[in-house]
């Protein structure tokens, strides 16, 4: 385990260690959504679950019967594992930790949870050579579930939908689960969305969330897509009143009326990302994962392994990746790109100072 320095950081920390917080839902949208259901003394109206499902399906161009809901993406991941993790599973790593840990939680042995590691020498990129290696692994292992995260968390790298189709065709008896909760941070999200694939590939499941690019992490609201039988199975796994009234009403209002406000914030965030990446790319003694396409950036110092401490001393808190599968002891931290200008300037200054010491 990495032992972090006890040196005192600056008193006011800019916390960029989490993956949420880049997008904030406008207050007027929250007020409009909640006014009609106050004082919330009754149980949730389950017919509104269907309304939310219909709004989501329409937004993404699918049938509501292909759509399922959950209490955040964690809930969806666990229900998928309970239904379909039946033998060895394969996790493309590094990735969101829950895609791996959930399998042992639902009863698989640690030996049944296999990892396919993206290459740090290739900046964790998923290219043709990587794809061929993964296809070979699937032929050997015959996993019951293949877990993918694209855009990736933590690296921000992408897997093309055409690769996902080829993977699914190689395992007709298994499921390919595609975590796309960071998809909407992309300016060209449609090019990398796997949602349309569920229309023709019965074994692909796509999950998403209101937490990241829709600004509702605190309400725990997830959704996903699959073939109609799969969507029905996963809907039946949800607890009867799993979604609170505020979560459902804000979800509906966000899909219905807040799209433009969110897009304005996403545009600013993408501009900030380009500024940060272009600046970081010119700093000596620093390496960052250049393939990142989201609000996340992974970086490390070339001459030392203590970038976490150095950034903390400059007042920026990051996520230490030294114990992340596939990134162990490589010196990386993950940083969330701020959406406002002043925090972006502070981040750049902190990185420059950390690299210079």
N, C-alpha and C positions, 0 to 999 in steps of 0.2 A: 504493500500500500504506500502511496506517495505521502510523505510527511511534509505538510506545508509549514512554512515559516511562521513564527509567532510575532514577527515584526509588525508593529501597529500600522494598519493602512490609514489612508485619509479618513477623517471622521465621517464624511458623507459618501456612501458608496452608491455608484451607479450600477444597479443590479441588472446585468444582461446575461444572467446564467440560465434563465428559463427560456422556453420556446414560445411562450405566449406574451401578450402585452403590446404587440406591434400595432394592432388594430383596436380601436375603441368605438363601440356603437354609440351613435349620437343620443344625447339625453332625451330629446323629443321623441325618438323612436321608442325608447324604453317606457316613457310616460304614456304614450298612445297605446302601447300594447297592454299595459298593466291597469290602466284606469277602469277598463270595462269589467275586470274580474275581481276588483277589490270588494270586500276585505279578505277574500280567499279563505273563508270559513268552511267551504265545502270541499269534498274530494275532487280531484281533477275530472273533467268531462272527457271521457275516453273517445267521444266522437271527434274531439279536436285533434286527437292523435292521427285520425284518418285525414283530417284537413291538412295538418302539417305534412303528412306523407304525400298527399296530392301536390302540395306546393313544391316540395322538394323534387318530386318526380318530374313535374312540369318544367322546373328550372333546369334540370339536367337532361331533359328530352327522353324520359323513360316512362313506362307505365307504373302507376302506384303499386301494382302487384309485384313489380320487380324491386320494390323499395322496402326497407325495414329500418326500425328506429332502435335506439338504445340510450342508456344513461351514460353518455360519453363514449368515446371510441374504446376505452378500456372494457366497458361492458360488452360491446360487440365482439372484441377480440376474445374475451373469455367464453362467450356463448359459442363462437365459431370453434374454439378449441374443444369445448365440451361435446360438441356434435361430431366433429370430423377428425380430431387428432386420435387416431386409432393404432398407429404403429410408429415407425420412425417418421419424424418430421425433419424438414430441412429449412434452415433459417439463413437467408443471405445477410451476412454481417460485414462491417458494423451496421447496427440498426437500432431502432427503438427497442429498449430492453424488454418491454412487455411481450413482444412477438416471440421471444425466446422463453422467458420465465413462466409464461402462462401454461406452457405445455406440461411442465412438472406439477404445476398447481392442480391441473385436472387429472393427474394420475400417471403420466408417462414417467419412465425412469430417465435419469440424466443421460444414460447411454443412448436413449432413443431420440434425443434432441441433438441433431447434427448441425454443424455450421459450414456454410460455404463462404470463404473469406475473400472479399474484394482486396485487390493488391494495393498496399500503400505506395509502392514504387510507381504505380500507375495513377496515383491520386484517387484511388478508390473508384475509378471510372468503370462503368459497365459497357464494354465494347465488344466487338465480334469475338475476339479471343476469349474474353471472360465468358461470353455466352456459350461458346463451344465447351468450355470447361464445366459450366453448370449443367448443360445437357448431358454430358458424360456422367456427372455425379447423379443425376436423376435416374439415368438408365441403370446405374449400379444399385442405388439405394431404394428406388421405387417408394418415395415418401407418400404418406397419406395426406400431408399438407405441405405446401411450399409457401413460406412466408416472405413477402417482399415489401419493401418500403420505398416508394418513388413518388415525389422527391424524397431522398433519403434523409433520415434524422439519425445521426448528426451531420453528415457530410454535405447534404444538399444536392447530391448527384442524382442523375436520372436514369431510368430504364425505359427504353422505347416500347410502346405498346406492341409493336410487331414482334419483339422478343417475348413479351408476355404471352402472346398467342402461341408461339412455337413451344414455349414451356408447357402451356396447358395441353397442347395436343400430344405431348409426350407422356402425360400422366392422366389418362382419361378416367381412371378409377380414383384419382385424388382431387384435392382442391388447391387452387392457386389463389392465395389471399393477398390482395394488393392494398397496402395502406397508403392512401393519398391525401392525408389530412393537410399536407403543405402545398397541395397542387395549385390553389388559387393565388399563391404568391408569384406564380409565373406569369409573365406578360403573354406567353404563348401557351397557356394552360391547355387549350383544346388539342394541341399537337401531342400532348403527353397524357391526356386523360384516358383511362382504361374503362370508363363507364360504358361506352358504346359496345365494348367487347362482350358484355354479359348478354347481349341480344343473340349472339351466335355461338358463344362458348359456354356451355352449361356448367363448367367446373371453375369458372372465375368468379370470385367475390371481391368487390371493391368497397372499402370503408373510408368514411370521411367524418368530419366533425364541425361543429360550430365554434370550436375552441380557438383555432389559430387565425385564419383569415376572415372570420366573421365576428371576432371579438367577444365571444360569450363563454369563455373557459369556465367561469365560476358556476354556470348553470348546468354543466354536464349534459350535453346534448349531442349524440352521435347519430349517424345514419349510414346506410350502406345499400348496395345493389347486388343482385344476383338473379339467377333464373327464378321463375315463379315458385317452384317447389322449395328451393333453397330459402328464398325470402320469407315464405310462409313458415318454414321450420324455425328460422331465426326469430321471426315475430312471435311465435308461440313460446319461445324461451324467455321473453321479456316479462318481468314481474307485472302484475295487473295494473298497478299505479306507479310504474317505474319513473315516469316523467312528471315533474311538478307542473302546476298550472303556469307559473312564471316562465319556465323553460319553454313550454309549448307555445305560449302566446308570443314570446319574444322571438322564438324561432320562426313562426309564421310571419311576424312583422318584418323581421330581417330579410327573409326571402322576398316578401311582397313589396317592401318600400325602401329598404335601406341600401339597396344594391349600389346606387350612384355614389352615396357618401363613402361606402367602403372602397369603391373603385378609386376615388380621389386619394384616399389614404394609401392604397396599394401602389398607386403611381408615384407618390412621394417616397414611399419606402424603396421602390425599385431604383429611383434616382439616387437615394442615399447609398444603396448597396453598391451601385456602380462607382460612386465617389470613394467609398471606403475601399473597395477592392482595387481600384486604380492606384490609390495612395499606398496601400499595404504592399502592392506588387513592386513598388520602387524602394522599399525599406530593406537595407542590407541585413543579413543575419536572421531573416524571417522567412518562413515558408507558410503558405496557406493553401487550402484545397481549392484549386482554381475552378473546379467544375460546379461550384455551388450555384444554385438557381433560386434559392429561397431567402428567407429572412435570417438564415443561419450561416455562420462562417466558422470553419475549423482552422486553427493556426498554431504554429509552434516556433520556438527559437531554434536556430541551427547550432548555436554554441553553448546552450545550456538547456536544462529540463525544467526550469522553474518559472515559466511564463505566467502560471497561475498566480504565484506569489508576487511577481513583479507588477502584474496588472492590478492586483489588489492594493499594492502600495501606492499605485497611481489613482486609486479610487474606483476601479472597475472590477466588479465581481463577475466571473465567468464560470462555466461548467468544466470541471476537471474530467478528462476522458481517459485517464491513465488506467482505469479498471474496466473500460468498455471493451466487450468482445471484439477482437479484430483491430483494436487500437491500443492494446495494453502497453504501457511503459514507452510510448513513442513521443511523449511530450506535448500532445495536443490538448488544447482547450476548445470548447465551443462557445461562440459569442453570438448573441442575438443582435442583428443590425437594428439600431434605433430608428424610429419613424420620424422623430423630430430633429431639427437641424442642430440645436445646441448639444444634445446628447451625442449626435454623430461626431461633432467637432471634438467633444471630450473623449470619445472612444479613440479617434485617430491620434490625438495627442498622447493618450495613455499608451497606445501601441508603439508609437515612435519612441517614447521615453523608456518603455520596457526593453525594446530592441537595442537601445543605446547603452544600457547598463550591464 
